[in-house]
Amino acid sequence: MSPERIHPSGPEACSDQRSTLPRTALMLSALIALAAPRMTAAQEPATEPAAEAAGTDATEPAGEPAAEPATEAAPAEDADADDSSSEVAETPTATSEGTLSSDETTHEPEFLEPPDSPLSEEPPAETPAEESSVWDDFSINAFADAHYMADWLLPDDPTANALGHRAFASSHGFGFAFAGLDVRYATEHFGATLDLRFGQGAYRLIGSDSPVLGNVKQAYASWMPAPGLQFDIGQFDTLYGGEVADSWRNLNYTRGALYYLMQPFYHVGLRGSYQVTEDLGLTAMVVNGTNNPVDNDISPHVGLQAALGLPGGLSMALGYYAGAGSSGFGDASDPTTSDDWEHFVDLVVGGEWGPVSLVFNGDVYASGPDSGVNGRSIYWGSSLALGFKVVDELRLAVRGEILHDPDQYIGDGWDTLSTGTLTFDVRPIDNVIIRLDNRVEHANTAVFTQGSDAMPGNQTWFSSVLGVVVTSDP
């Protein structure tokens, strides 16, 4: 056989392929004819496909012998035996797509995209980006905070033991501490903050009878010129202390005596902060004074604080605050004492280890030389609070405090006051915080009133406070 027959191409290849098909059919008919004598009568109908392949009519009557055409084709078996064996190379190649002619194997297949191929579809039209709105830069939080306090000394006058060192739950009975609204506006370089407070606690926190200023807890504008650097101007919360006015952000429901008696609440002025490293932040401020929207002397207060991250899950903030006593804790009736500076040092150490958290706070205050009792007065205090999260819905906390005021500069007739508080914290859902505070206080002198006593006769006082907070920002 010549090489041209191995890989035929052109019209000759097509004619060779057509001539091969009849010879193949004759060979099949011959094989069937040889096998026919061995078949039983029940197998005779199986010869119909063979007759059909040989070109006979498959509809012939069953009585006519079906093997005669096969017998006539039998000599073709011998005549074409050699040709059939030589035609093996011409047998078309079978693929998963059917039988190909031998000439098709010599050409590389062309890959055409089917009409419905995803590749031929046009890409989907891009969804237009949503237009940004100025409201995207706003965030709002609203909350309400109410409580019931039981004074277990049961004085005839429910306010008899409402001493000055207790914050917003101070006397027997129901109380509505706050309704609050916090609004934040923040962009890449500018921002604004507005916190409003209403309720019985608003005056005790802000200390103003003004129908406008008396409800403003914070109101300031911010500028962030570079990453980590921020300037604020207006009225803002103090830098100092381990507790804040919003009860649910502390470990206990009631605020401690150290928070309410020995620390500032807010300032009006200019504040700058810079995050030096991931673990070190610095803050400085120049302000009118302590809890004072309007300065009553020509000398401002200055404040500094360094916040440091420590190994082992601890953090520390050390602060210093100083200024004329007439706009601080000193004698506000004498605005000429601008050189009578008071000094305040605040230390806060916090830690968190899984479900356990800790907050330590220590303060020292020294009045100006002309503002204290018989000269300069010094007082100090400290508190330690521990919290434990049993599960997300149940938490426990305990706090202990001790305050010293030897000159009775800020106290209610005592030199030393100790407090202890045990708190059960239940949160049935994320936005509801229910707390039960059980608090005991002990003074070195009798400053608490019991029952029908006309004058204070007890050194120890005990109360329970059930507080409920609903907030959109738990």
Secondary structure, DSSP 8 states (H G I E B T S, - for coil): --GGGTS--SHHHHHHHHHHHHHHHHHHHHHHHHHGGGS-GGGGGGGHHHHHHHT--TTS-TTS-SSHHHHHTTHHHHHTHHHHHHGGGGS-EEETTEEE-GGGGGS-------TT-GGGS------------GGGGEEEEEEEEEEEEEETT--SSTTTT--TT--S--SSEEEEEEEEEEEEEE-SSEEEEEEEEESHHHHHHH----TTGGGEEEEEEEEEEETTEEEEEEEEE-S--S--SSGGGSSSSS--HHHHHHS--EEEEEEEEEEEETTEEEEEEEES-SS-SS-SSS--EEEEEEEEEEGGGEEEEEEEEEEEGGGTTS-TT-TT-TT-EEEEEEEEEEEEETTEEEEEEEEEEE--TTTSTTS--EEEEEEEEEEEEEETTEEEEEEEEEEE-TT-SSSSS-SEEEEEEEEEEEEEETTEEEEEEEEEEEESS--B--TT-SS--BSEEEEEEEEEEEES--
